[in-house]
Amino acid sequence: MAKQNDVDSIINKIDEHLDKAPVLIDKSIFPNDSFQLPCQLIPSHEDNLHHILWDFFENFGECEGEVEFECGYLFSLPLDYKRYLCNGSVSDWLKIRFDERKERLSDNAKIFQKDDKTWEVGSRKKKYKIEDTGTELKISGGKRRIDLVCRAKKDNDNEIIIGIEVKSKGFNPTNLQIQLSRYINSERFDLIFTAFFQRGGDETSNYVEDNRIGTLYYHPFGELILDKIPTPIKRTKPLDRKKEYTKEIAVKHAIWKYFRDEGYFVSVESLLPSLIVFEPAQSKSYFGPVPSFRDRKTYFASKNRDRIDFTICKSKTLKDLQNYSFDSDIIGIECKGLRFDKKKTAEQLKEYLHSGDITKLFLAVPDNAKKRAEKLINEDLKNEVGLLTVLDDGKVKRIIDAQQRQIPCPTEDDDFDKKSFRFTNKCLERLKRRWLSSRNPYY
């Protein structure tokens, strides 16, 4: 467990660095809270904030994204449930009780009795421990993944483990409370923060009632606010160090950092407009209404599409983009880890390549996956896609340049195809590639 004065020192450092948070939206380009961007450059809120905070917390120590760890205490059950703890398959009643507490037992989960007071339940990938305490059955274990971990270092070499959970609008407050309680009970962190985009009037911190959880707000103009200081947690267990540049998240952050440093506007997890599929209103899978001009029925844009990892363009060209120019470069980048599915990756890249929404497309992989990626580009993609590699130190190398393509300019209107619930190409240009003139989308 870290000493109190070390924890206080780190919190003071965070407070002192708040005005040095990375800027997502340049005020010189967007002087007001309203701005226009092409659809394929509208960034995903949560994913952008994840990289912003990673970059910020690197001021205090080594950072790692999407860190998996073993949980501690989860919940308890009455002793009556011992009758369901028989070697072999898991009873439906036990599965229901786990589901109620947001813990899922797979269909092939088994129960194994270790001794008179202890059982193990789960599958090879995810296991839970059930312990008879004499008054109740105590359930612990399972695995969780936190968005970001910072190992802050003090002058005396004491390590402060900081966990950060990133949330955007639309999150479930109940699920967030359960998540945070798992992090606390794991006893693997000294400090825990939740981070949100700052949105006008939202009392988001009310959703985080536990004083052991700190709250950070970020505005895209580079304003970071420490809204609530966390109470230190008693850390009794180690958090394994598994930082690997072969992980996809590490590749993504290296690419994000490289192109931001090169002066590009970087948008994360973008939905290319030409790939959006529209479904009728009764569908549950949608993110916004799009009216049909023919029959006044409402159709919704389906969420079940692959989002490209990055769309980027030079900041100086954004003014051209705001003036409805289709001549500026919008570059797409898809990132993969060491072990990527060759067939699925080829299908994804072909879809992005022929979408008409980007002028260049790159595949980014760890350096030790370079040969597989080169073979994929040469054989399946006819060298139309470029290749970027990320070295162990996080540096980025351009191995193959991408072929230049043209973004078609919309001209005429077209009809809605009712049979397939898709807008045809010309109508897509009119409806989905239109320029968004609205308030700051982070609000």
Secondary structure as GFF3:
##gff-version 3
##sequence-region A 1 443
A	DSSP	alpha_helix	4	16	.	.	.	ID=ss1
A	DSSP	three_ten_helix	18	20	.	.	.	ID=ss2
A	DSSP	beta_strand	34	37	.	.	.	ID=ss3
A	DSSP	three_ten_helix	39	41	.	.	.	ID=ss4
A	DSSP	alpha_helix	45	57	.	.	.	ID=ss5
A	DSSP	beta_strand	61	70	.	.	.	ID=ss6
A	DSSP	beta_strand	73	77	.	.	.	ID=ss7
A	DSSP	three_ten_helix	79	84	.	.	.	ID=ss8
A	DSSP	beta_strand	88	89	.	.	.	ID=ss9
A	DSSP	alpha_helix	92	100	.	.	.	ID=ss10
A	DSSP	beta_strand	110	115	.	.	.	ID=ss11
A	DSSP	beta_strand	118	122	.	.	.	ID=ss12
A	DSSP	beta_strand	127	132	.	.	.	ID=ss13
A	DSSP	beta_strand	137	141	.	.	.	ID=ss14
A	DSSP	beta_strand	143	153	.	.	.	ID=ss15
A	DSSP	beta_strand	159	167	.	.	.	ID=ss16
A	DSSP	alpha_helix	173	185	.	.	.	ID=ss17
A	DSSP	beta_strand	191	197	.	.	.	ID=ss18
A	DSSP	three_ten_helix	204	207	.	.	.	ID=ss19
A	DSSP	beta_strand	213	219	.	.	.	ID=ss20
A	DSSP	beta_strand	223	228	.	.	.	ID=ss21
A	DSSP	alpha_helix	248	261	.	.	.	ID=ss22
A	DSSP	beta_strand	264	270	.	.	.	ID=ss23
A	DSSP	three_ten_helix	273	275	.	.	.	ID=ss24
A	DSSP	beta_strand	278	280	.	.	.	ID=ss25
A	DSSP	beta_strand	289	291	.	.	.	ID=ss26
A	DSSP	beta_strand	298	301	.	.	.	ID=ss27
A	DSSP	beta_strand	308	314	.	.	.	ID=ss28
A	DSSP	three_ten_helix	315	317	.	.	.	ID=ss29
A	DSSP	alpha_helix	318	322	.	.	.	ID=ss30
A	DSSP	beta_strand	331	335	.	.	.	ID=ss31
A	DSSP	alpha_helix	342	353	.	.	.	ID=ss32
A	DSSP	beta_strand	360	366	.	.	.	ID=ss33
A	DSSP	three_ten_helix	367	369	.	.	.	ID=ss34
A	DSSP	alpha_helix	370	380	.	.	.	ID=ss35
A	DSSP	beta_strand	386	390	.	.	.	ID=ss36
A	DSSP	beta_strand	396	400	.	.	.	ID=ss37
A	DSSP	beta_strand	416	417	.	.	.	ID=ss38
A	DSSP	beta_strand	422	423	.	.	.	ID=ss39
A	DSSP	alpha_helix	425	431	.	.	.	ID=ss40
A	DSSP	beta_strand	436	439	.	.	.	ID=ss41
###
